[in-house]
């Protein structure tokens, strides 16, 4: 059995996938996209050109959420989408909101990280839009964090991005006490702690280089 992921170190979604892989105690090889991110060579493999992508013994799949669910079905222990149909639906709801609403609102801030490219009006507008998405997402959190779920893997990395971006831009961290408490519990899982220890300095280095 061979698992290979196409990834780049700074990618949020690649970090999310590594948490899933570690939590399931899987071994994998990580390689950069051939030809570079967005290249024709890579798009010949993954038409969308997105990262990460997974090659499992010749079976190739892109999109971090699709990969995470595939791994959870293929390697079901520990189950990261567990419980009743209603509980699984709530995990998916939170995970989809993260991937399609909150994370994209954070990503919209990336072009403004470099001081030379920064328009303060746009920054304030984009930051407010991100905070609005965060406030919409908070009621979707479970009553308490227990076993690590697929939804948690993206949340904890985006939460780190927002914390570091707030410091970078001189804003107060908008993450609510409720979400902070949830992320603290999630971070206690070994797979998350290992990824954060490796990922945080790479994130800070990337921010400082902009």
Protein Blocks (a to p, Z undefined) as FASTA:
>chain_A
ZZdddddfklmklmmmmmmmmmnopacdddddehiahiaklmmmmmnopacdddeehiac
ehjklmmmmmmmmmmcccfbgcjfklmmmmmmmmmmmmmmmmmmmmmmmmmmpmklpcfk
lmmmmmmmmmmmmmmmmmmpcfbdcdddfklmmmmmmmmmmmmmmmmnopacfbdfklmm
mmmmmmmpmklmmmmmmmmmmmmmmmmmZZ
